[in-house]
């Protein structure tokens, strides 16, 4: 190695660096495209799974908040006035 000119070594290194720099954006672009495709497939899988769960399982389950029912309200009133002593059921 001592026989080679340092300028020649520097030029050879510079050419290798330039070639690598030209290839790097293409490699990075391919890697980014592959990662984005995997990310999009993952999001689609999660969305499809949630939709399937909602259609097949969650739509069959009824839930109420605080046990309130959305219905018409009817008051039960006596025909005559006075306090109620006993309710026979």
Residue pairs with C-beta under 8 A, 6 or more apart in sequence:
78 84
